[in-house]
Amino acid sequence: MPAVPVDSPTAQRVTALVAALEPRLIETRRHIHAHPEVAWREHETTTYLRRILTEAGLEPRPLDPTGLVVDIGADRRAPGLRRVALRADLDALPVPETSGLAFASEREGCAHACGHDIHTTALLGAALALKQLDDAGELPVGVRCLFQPAEEIQPGGAQAVIDQGGLDGVHQIFALHCDPKVEVGRVGSRIGPITAASDTVTLMVTSEGGHTSRPHLTGDVVYALSQLATGLPAVLGRRTDPRSGVNLTWGAVHAGKAPNAIPASGTLTGTIRCLDSREWERLGRIVEQAAQQIAAPYAVETEVSYVRGIPPVVNDERAVRVADAAVKDVLGADAVELTEQSLGGEDFAWYLTHLPGALVRLGTRTPGGPAYDLHRGDIVFDERAIGLGARVLARTALLAADHEVAGPA
């Protein structure tokens, strides 16, 4: 892990405040980890966090049906006080936990396999530290902490937070996401697209059905599906800008039950990913046109269901520079690394369609330890990331007060 710098008094103050909180933060994280709740059902988690925040003298506002918004710093102290938002997600995954941890999930078939318990506890630590700064008159910016529900489903709980006023009065927004491939003590960042848009495509193909010995007398549903399965991704490779990272991958195909019967219907379902917002806007039309044209020669009816999920996360350049500066200030000059783009989806993207901000990746891999992938039931996160994440979030909010950030892309 990089050495903590000592040349920034504010960084030292944040570090000291979070260090005093760390034992409680780890205990809190383990409680949340052992009691995971899936999207829109994070009632116990919301209640638990609300109690901690209230006991600290804050006034969290519950969201409907789950989640919290809590403001730190009074606008009345300074007319026009800037407000920065920090966001974490609350929900777990419907994945059985196989980590063997002493505080493993107590709920069958449900686990915090994406690190949202780390995100939540890091934000809690930042909130408690910033509250102490505010009490001492040392908080130069208003901070809003968004404890968001339902990140793991589309279109995601971010929309509910926005609809309920979560961004009102906010000028910029920041978040962390665990990265189990990055060592603890380091943070990955990137200007521009860092995650992809994620949409769902379902193709329903129908005909009269018939005998496999006479395919010329009916529309061959299975053959048409096979042409769509290979042809549609190929068309996208020629109808979209190759720099946009468009990727269509099928996850399920269903048709028929008997080897000697051509079925009357079949479906093909998959996800389509894209790193470019403008190409994302075009994808639905291209898929609809291409699917109809590919299937047309086979005398079948084709129905296309294209469900837009979430846009790509496109990090604002100046917001990334603020986050990078915060990381270097509290974790060390060499703590920032350039992270790769991911075709995974993140509903933090919805916030960035309204205001500038940045999502960065918090290292959670123990140096020398195994490298995991997210959403695995056996994943283990290094708990030192909790305090480090809290320090990064708190310092980011403080630095953001001194930097103007551009408008949304």
N, C-alpha and C positions, 0 to 999 in steps of 0.2 A: 504494500500500500504506500502511496506517496506520503511524504511527511507533511504535517499540517503547518502552513506558514504562520509566522508570528509578526509580520510587518503590518497587518491591518488591524487596528483597534476594534473596528466593528466586527470583523471576522472573529477575532478573539472573543468578543462579547457573545456572539451567536454560538460559537463553539462551546463556551462555558455553560450557557443556558441549556443547550441541548444535552451536553454531557451529564448535567444534573438530572435530566429527565429520562435518560436512556434506560435505566433499570425498569422504570414504569412502562416505557414504550415497548420494551421487549415482552413484558408481561401482558400488555394489552394486545400486542400482535399475536401472541400464542393463544389468547382467549378467542380472538377473531378467527384464527386459523382452525381451531378445534371446533368452531361453530359456524361453518360456512353456510351461506344462503345464496341461492341462484337469483337471476335477474328478476326484479320487481318484487322479490320476497325478502328483502334485506331488512325486515322489521326489527329483529333483535339487535342486529348490528347498528341500525340507526338509533335505537333507544339507548344502547350502551354508549355510543359516542356522544349522544346528546347529554347524557348524565355527566360524563367527564368534562365536556366543554362548559356546561352550566356551573359545575363545581369550581371551575377556574374563573368564574365571573363573566363569562361570555353569554351571549343570548342567541343561541342557534335557532334558526327557523326551519321547521320541518317541511319537506317537500311532499307532494302527493304522487304516488303512495308511499315512497321511501326516499331516503336521502336527506341531506341537511345543507343549509347555507348559513355561514356565520361570518359576520363582519367584524374586523378588528381595526380600531382607529376611528375616531369621531370626525366626521366632515366639518363639524362646527369649529374645530380648532384652526382650520385654514380654509377660507373660501376657495372653492375650485380644487380642493385636494384631489390628487390623482388616486384612483383606486386600481389596484392590481389584483387579478384573480389567480389563485392556485387551485388546481383540481386533482382529485384522486377518485378512483372508482371502487365501489363496495362489493360487487357481486363476485360469486365463485362460479365454478363450472360443474356441470353434471358429469363429473369424472371421478371414479373411485380412487382414493388415495392409497398408495402403496409405499410411502416414504419410510415407514417404520419409526417416525419421530414420536417422542414421548407425548407430544401435544398434537398428534395427527387428528384428522377430521373424525368427529364422533357421529357424523351423519353419513349414512350409507349412500354411496353413489354420488357424493358431492365433495369437492375439494377446492382449495385455493391454489390451483395449479398454474395460474398466470401471474401470481404475485400481487394481486390486488390488496391483500392484507398488508403487504409491505408498503404499497402506495399509501394506503389509508393511514397507517401508523406514522409514516414519515410526515404526511400532511398534518396529522394531529400534533406531532412534535413541533413542527414549524409554527402551528397556530398557538400552542402554549408558550413557545419562546417569544413570539411576536407580541403576545398579550403582555408578557412581562416587560418588554421594551416599551409598549404603549403606556403601561402603568407608570413607567419611569420617565415618560415624556420624551422618549428617544425614537419614536416611530414616525418617520417623515412622510409616510404614504399610507393611504387606506388600503387594507388588504381584505379580500373576500375569499374565504375557503369554501370550495364546492366539493362536498362529499356526494358524488354522483352515483345513482343506481344504474344497473342494467347496461354496462358497456359491452357485454359479451353477446348481445343479440342485436339484430338490425331492425330499424335504423338506429337504435341505441338510446340510452337514457339522457344523453346530452341535449336532445331536442326538448325533453320534458323540463330540464333545468332552464333552458333558454325561454321556453313558453311561460315558465313561472317567475320570470324576472331575474334569473340568476346572473345575467350579464348587464343589467341596468346600471349605468354609471361606471362600468368597468372600461378601462382603456387598453388593457393588454392582459394576456393570460399565459400561464406556464404550467407544465406538468412533467412528471417523471414516469417512465415505464421500466420495469425490471428487464434486465438483459442478462440471462444466465451464461452467456458466452463471454461477457466482459468481466474482468476481475473486479472484486470489491475494492473500492477506493478510486475507481476510474469511472468516467461518464462519457458516453458516446453522443455526439451531436452532428447535425447536418443542416446546412442551409437548403431551403427548397423542399421538394417532396421527400419525405422520410418513410411514409407508409402509403399504401395504395387504396384507391377506391375498391369497394367490394360489392358486387351485385349478384343476384341469383337469376339464372336462366333455366326455364323449364320448357321443353318442347313436347307437345302431345301430338302424336301421329295416329290417325285412324283410317280404316278402310272397312270393306265388308267382311274381310277374313276369308279363309278358304283352305283348300288342301295343298300341302307342299308339293304334290305332284303336278299341280296346275297353277303355278304362280302367275301365268299370263292372264288368268281370268279374274284376278283381284289385285288390289294394291298390296305390295309386299311390305308390311309395316317394319319388320325386323331389318330388311335390307335398306329401307329408307332411313331408319335410325342409324344404321352403320355408316351410311354416306354422310349424314348430318354430324355424327360424332367426329369424323375425320375432316370433313369438308369445311365445316363452319370455322374451326380454329385456323384453317389454312386461309380462308377468305379474310379473316380479321388481320392476318399477317400481311395482306396486300391492300387492305382498305384503311388501315390506321398507320399513323406515324410510328415507325419502329422505335423511336426514342421515347415513346410514351409507356413502354413496358406492358402493353396489353397482353393478358394471358387468360385463355379460357380452358379450364380443366373440368372434365366431367367427373362427378362423384357417384352417380347412380343411374342405372339403366334397367328398365323393367318392361318385359314384353313376353306374353305367352307362357304356356306350361307344358305343352305337348310337342314332341319332336316332329310330328307329321301334320301339324295344323298351323297355318299362318294366322296369327292372332289379329283380332279386329282393332286393337289399340296397343299403344306402347308409349313410354315416356323416357325422356333423357333430361337429367338435371345436373347442373354444375354451377360453378362460380366463375365470374369474370372479374379480373383485376386490372387496374390501370393507375399509372403514376401521374397522369396529366389531366388536369381539370377540364380543359377544353375537349380533349378526346373523350373523356368520360361523358360529356354532354351528348356526344354523337353516337355512342355505342348502341343504345337501344334501337335506334332507327336502322343502323347497319345490320344488327343481328336479325331483326324482323325481316328485312328485305332479303338477306342472304339465305335465311332458313327456308323461306317460301320458294326461292329460286332453286335451291339444291334439291328440295323434295319434289318439285313439280313434275319431273319426268316419270315418277313412280306411281302415279294415279292414287295418291293418298291425300288426305286433308291434314294440314299442319297448323296447329295453334301454338303461338309463341307467348309465353308469359315472362316478361322481363321486369323484375322487381329491383328498383334502385335501392341500394343499401346505404352506403356512406361514401362521401368523397375522399380523396386522398388528403393526408395531413401534409400541408405545405407550410413549412416553417419560414417565418419572416426573418430576413437577414439580420436586422438590427436586434430583434428579440433573441436570436441565437447568440449574438455577440454578448448580450447582457448575461444570458445563462452561462456561457463559457467563462465570462469574467468572474461570475459568482463561484463556479466550480473551482477555478484556479485560486481564488481568494481563500476558500475554506478547505480545499483538499490538496492544493499544491499546483505549481506551475505546469507540471507534466501530467496532470490528471485528466485532461480532455483528449479524446481521440476522435477521429473521423469515423462515424458509423456508416454501415452499409444501408442501402435502401431495402425495404421489406415490402413484399406483396401482401403481407397481412393487413387487415383493416383495423382502424382505431377511430371510435366516434368522437374523439377530441377534435377531429376534422371539422365537425359542425361549428364549434366555437370559432375556428379560424376563418369561417365564411362571414363572420360578423366583426371580428377585430383581430389585430395582429397578435402573435404569440409564438410559442415554441414548445415542442415536446422533445425531451432528451432522454437518453437511455442510461439507467442507473445500473452500474455493475453489481452483480450479486453472486459471482462465482468465487469460491474460495481459491486463492492462489494454489496451484498444484492439484486442486481437486477436480472431480469429474465435470465435464461440460454437459449440461442438460439442454433440452429444447422446451419451450413453453408448452403448456397444456398436457404435459406428461404427468401421470399419477405418482411417479416416484421422485419428482423434482424436489430439490432442497435448495433453499436460498440462504446465503450467508447473512445472519442477522445483524452484522455490523453495518449492513447497507441501510438499516432503519435510521440510525442516528446520522449517518452521512447524508442520506436523502433529506432529512429534516433540516440539516445545516444548509444544504444547497438550496432548498426551497425558500427558507427564510432569507438567506443572503440575496437570492435572486429578486425577491420582492423589494428589498431595501435598495439594491442597485437600480432596479427599474424606476424608482422614484427620481433618479438623476438622469435618465435617458429618455429622450423622445423616441417613440417607435412609429414606424410608418403605418399607414392604413392597411386594411385587408387586401390581399392579392386579388 
